[in-house]
């Protein structure tokens, strides 16, 4: 299915005169389960914070159209960072080419960058800023002053930004248990886009101060700390014992270190050299978050409610198809609303998918001797057809061979 969808998307891009690569948002979610007979159900990092074992579901979603083009389930205890290599292998088998994978911090890492370079897969990774001693932190420290310069603030994204080109050395054909040498290594030019958002940094600072205040208040009143507060106490407070009395003071250096990389974001890509384009491509990842929201909330798939593997495979496929249809509907309605004037915007754009589709259920098709005829379509329903990119059925008869032999069909 992924290959067929990609060919359709590429054809659309050619008609629009767009030669850019397909931007595919990559993400996964956890689906909690009570089943004890499913082989993939394992305890892992539950993204809904349920205290239950889970199955992980991964999707690739085309950023512009909102169309999910690929999915698969895997063990609930597999970390996100370990799935990129398998995604690359799956894409190779499906023949999906000329793509740029856009992912969040859970998928970033040196191994995944190297795997993408080896397999000629474009990428835009959001790097983790909290890893001590990492190249990401080193680059932020180097550009910290530049990221305070108002001339570095982009008017469109409203964040400070700097781009650095780095020659990245990797092994194109690694051999197990054999060290790479300069002769076998290759170099790729990567673009490291570094951003700073003052508002996010200030929000993080204020949030930390409020948490510190709560800890100090509880200590002063002799109240017990919860797990998160106890962790904060160990991270940023100094303990003092004197005359069998215990007191705590805030360690300002530890607070500064905790806040040092707040408000920063680092995106690395082998394809996107412009910082603004990289920022926008990453921001468009919301489409995959919306996909999972569609899957879990709008389609009620937060639980699979199956007890055997065959049922899981079939139900997941149906859920994927339903999600695809729902996402196409949402994306087309949103695009229609954005492009139309306010006085002609579609009134149902904020309605649920079910209500939008239900409103089309009264469009009737009837068979007569002369062929198949559609009933009257006017007002809001006509706009819905237009918004969804579907030709509005008219009163002209349709060819009989285009339809099954049914007396009356309801859409």
KAUR-V897777 format. One record per residue. RES is the residue in one small letter. PSI is psi in degrees with one decimal (* if undefined). Layout:
res:RES psi:PSI
res:RES psi:PSI
This chain:
res:x psi:-37.1
res:x psi:-42.2
res:x psi:-43.7
res:x psi:-42.4
res:x psi:-42.2
res:x psi:-41.6
res:x psi:-39.1
res:x psi:-40.1
res:x psi:-40.3
res:x psi:-40.3
res:x psi:-40.3
res:x psi:-40.9
res:x psi:-37.3
res:x psi:-42.4
res:x psi:-32.8
res:x psi:0.1
res:x psi:25.3
res:x psi:114.4
res:x psi:4.3
res:x psi:158.2
res:x psi:159.3
res:x psi:130.5
res:x psi:114.8
res:x psi:119.0
res:x psi:128.7
res:x psi:126.7
res:x psi:168.1
res:x psi:163.2
res:x psi:162.8
res:x psi:138.6
res:x psi:113.2
res:x psi:152.7
res:x psi:143.2
res:x psi:-6.4
res:x psi:141.6
res:x psi:6.1
res:x psi:-3.1
res:x psi:126.5
res:x psi:-24.1
res:x psi:-7.6
res:x psi:114.5
res:x psi:158.8
res:x psi:133.8
res:x psi:-158.3
res:x psi:99.7
res:x psi:118.8
res:x psi:-12.3
res:x psi:2.0
res:x psi:31.9
res:x psi:142.0
res:x psi:59.5
res:x psi:154.4
res:x psi:166.9
res:x psi:166.8
res:x psi:138.1
res:x psi:139.8
res:x psi:124.1
res:x psi:141.3
res:x psi:149.1
res:x psi:126.5
res:x psi:129.4
res:x psi:121.8
res:x psi:-38.1
res:x psi:-44.7
res:x psi:-19.5
res:x psi:15.3
res:x psi:118.3
res:x psi:125.3
res:x psi:-8.7
res:x psi:144.7
res:x psi:160.1
res:x psi:154.2
res:x psi:152.6
res:x psi:173.1
res:x psi:141.9
res:x psi:-16.8
res:x psi:7.1
res:x psi:122.7
res:x psi:153.6
res:x psi:-41.6
res:x psi:-23.5
res:x psi:-2.1
res:x psi:-15.1
res:x psi:-42.8
res:x psi:-41.3
res:x psi:-38.4
res:x psi:-42.9
res:x psi:-43.4
res:x psi:-41.5
res:x psi:-43.6
res:x psi:-38.3
res:x psi:-42.1
res:x psi:-33.8
res:x psi:-14.8
res:x psi:19.6
res:x psi:113.8
res:x psi:171.4
res:x psi:52.3
res:x psi:158.4
res:x psi:117.5
res:x psi:127.8
res:x psi:121.0
res:x psi:163.8
res:x psi:-175.7
res:x psi:-25.5
res:x psi:-17.2
res:x psi:-3.9
res:x psi:155.5
res:x psi:156.2
res:x psi:-43.4
res:x psi:-40.5
res:x psi:-35.2
res:x psi:-45.9
res:x psi:-40.2
res:x psi:-40.4
res:x psi:-42.1
res:x psi:-40.8
res:x psi:-35.6
res:x psi:10.5
res:x psi:39.8
res:x psi:120.8
res:x psi:152.6
res:x psi:156.3
res:x psi:102.4
res:x psi:138.2
res:x psi:112.5
res:x psi:150.7
res:x psi:127.3
res:x psi:-9.1
res:x psi:4.8
res:x psi:113.0
res:x psi:133.3
res:x psi:8.1
res:x psi:163.2
res:x psi:-34.2
res:x psi:-49.1
res:x psi:-36.3
res:x psi:-42.8
res:x psi:-38.6
res:x psi:-44.2
res:x psi:-37.2
res:x psi:-35.7
res:x psi:11.1
res:x psi:-44.7
res:x psi:-41.4
res:x psi:-32.0
res:x psi:5.8
res:x psi:-8.1
res:x psi:123.6
res:x psi:-22.0
res:x psi:-14.7
res:x psi:0.4
res:x psi:125.4
res:x psi:127.6
res:x psi:-28.0
res:x psi:-50.1
res:x psi:-17.5
res:x psi:34.5
res:x psi:157.3
res:x psi:141.8
res:x psi:144.8
res:x psi:140.3
res:x psi:132.9
res:x psi:132.9
res:x psi:132.2
res:x psi:131.5
res:x psi:110.9
res:x psi:124.0
res:x psi:130.1
res:x psi:165.5
res:x psi:111.7
res:x psi:-31.3
res:x psi:75.1
res:x psi:144.3
res:x psi:130.3
res:x psi:137.5
res:x psi:22.9
res:x psi:127.3
res:x psi:145.1
res:x psi:153.9
res:x psi:171.0
res:x psi:-30.1
res:x psi:-32.6
res:x psi:-10.9
res:x psi:153.1
res:x psi:164.0
res:x psi:137.0
res:x psi:143.6
res:x psi:117.5
res:x psi:146.4
res:x psi:117.6
res:x psi:108.8
res:x psi:120.3
res:x psi:128.2
res:x psi:151.8
res:x psi:127.3
res:x psi:109.5
res:x psi:-36.7
res:x psi:-42.3
res:x psi:-41.8
res:x psi:-42.3
res:x psi:-37.6
res:x psi:-40.4
res:x psi:-39.6
res:x psi:-48.2
res:x psi:-39.1
res:x psi:-41.3
res:x psi:-41.6
res:x psi:-40.0
res:x psi:-38.9
res:x psi:-39.7
res:x psi:-41.7
res:x psi:-41.9
res:x psi:-40.0
res:x psi:-45.6
res:x psi:-39.4
res:x psi:-44.2
res:x psi:-39.8
res:x psi:-42.7
res:x psi:-33.1
res:x psi:3.4
res:x psi:25.6
res:x psi:152.4
res:x psi:145.5
res:x psi:144.6
res:x psi:-179.2
res:x psi:-44.3
res:x psi:-38.9
res:x psi:-37.0
res:x psi:-38.7
res:x psi:-43.8
res:x psi:-38.3
res:x psi:-42.3
res:x psi:-27.8
res:x psi:-40.3
res:x psi:3.8
res:x psi:150.5
res:x psi:133.5
res:x psi:135.5
res:x psi:131.8
res:x psi:125.3
res:x psi:126.9
res:x psi:46.8
res:x psi:16.4
res:x psi:141.8
res:x psi:131.7
res:x psi:162.7
res:x psi:142.5
res:x psi:152.3
res:x psi:130.8
res:x psi:105.2
res:x psi:-34.6
res:x psi:-40.5
res:x psi:-36.5
res:x psi:-45.7
res:x psi:-39.4
res:x psi:-36.8
res:x psi:-31.2
res:x psi:-3.9
res:x psi:-37.0
res:x psi:15.7
res:x psi:142.0
res:x psi:-5.1
res:x psi:147.5
res:x psi:139.1
res:x psi:118.1
res:x psi:131.8
res:x psi:136.6
res:x psi:150.2
res:x psi:-6.8
res:x psi:-43.4
res:x psi:109.1
res:x psi:-18.5
res:x psi:128.8
res:x psi:-39.5
res:x psi:-44.6
res:x psi:-39.5
res:x psi:-42.6
res:x psi:-46.8
res:x psi:-40.0
res:x psi:-38.6
res:x psi:-41.2
res:x psi:-29.0
res:x psi:-3.0
res:x psi:-15.3
res:x psi:-24.1
res:x psi:-34.1
res:x psi:-32.4
res:x psi:-40.5
res:x psi:-33.3
res:x psi:-46.8
res:x psi:-32.3
res:x psi:-41.2
res:x psi:-45.6
res:x psi:-47.5
res:x psi:-45.0
res:x psi:-57.0
res:x psi:-32.1
res:x psi:0.8
res:x psi:40.4
res:x psi:31.6
res:x psi:-15.4
res:x psi:140.7
res:x psi:-31.1
res:x psi:47.6
res:x psi:159.0
res:x psi:-1.6
res:x psi:160.1
res:x psi:-36.6
res:x psi:-42.3
res:x psi:-38.3
res:x psi:-44.5
res:x psi:-45.8
res:x psi:-42.8
res:x psi:-38.5
res:x psi:-38.5
res:x psi:-43.4
res:x psi:-40.2
res:x psi:-39.4
res:x psi:-44.3
res:x psi:-44.4
res:x psi:-39.7
res:x psi:-41.5
res:x psi:-46.7
res:x psi:-45.6
res:x psi:-40.8
res:x psi:-37.7
res:x psi:-44.1
res:x psi:-49.2
res:x psi:-44.7
res:x psi:-43.2
res:x psi:-38.2
res:x psi:-40.9
res:x psi:-43.4
res:x psi:-41.4
res:x psi:-43.2
res:x psi:-38.7
res:x psi:-35.2
res:x psi:-25.9
res:x psi:158.9
res:x psi:156.5
res:x psi:-37.7
res:x psi:-9.0
res:x psi:13.1
res:x psi:151.6
res:x psi:124.0
res:x psi:-19.3
res:x psi:12.6
res:x psi:-26.2
res:x psi:3.1
res:x psi:161.5
res:x psi:158.7
res:x psi:-41.6
res:x psi:-41.8
res:x psi:-37.9
res:x psi:-47.6
res:x psi:-35.5
res:x psi:-31.1
res:x psi:-17.7
res:x psi:-1.9
res:x psi:-17.8
res:x psi:4.5
res:x psi:111.8
res:x psi:145.9
res:x psi:127.6
res:x psi:143.6
res:x psi:127.4
res:x psi:179.7
res:x psi:-32.3
res:x psi:-3.6
res:x psi:-161.5
res:x psi:135.5
res:x psi:144.7
res:x psi:150.2
res:x psi:-179.5
res:x psi:138.6
res:x psi:119.7
res:x psi:171.1
res:x psi:-130.1
res:x psi:-37.2
res:x psi:-38.0
res:x psi:-40.5
res:x psi:-35.9
res:x psi:-44.3
res:x psi:-44.8
res:x psi:-43.9
res:x psi:-36.1
res:x psi:-1.0
res:x psi:26.9
res:x psi:130.1
res:x psi:135.7
res:x psi:121.2
res:x psi:137.7
res:x psi:-171.5
res:x psi:-5.5
res:x psi:144.5
res:x psi:142.6
res:x psi:157.1
res:x psi:136.9
res:x psi:-33.3
res:x psi:-11.3
res:x psi:-6.7
res:x psi:158.8
res:x psi:163.3
res:x psi:80.1
res:x psi:144.5
res:x psi:-39.4
res:x psi:132.8
res:x psi:138.8
res:x psi:132.5
res:x psi:*
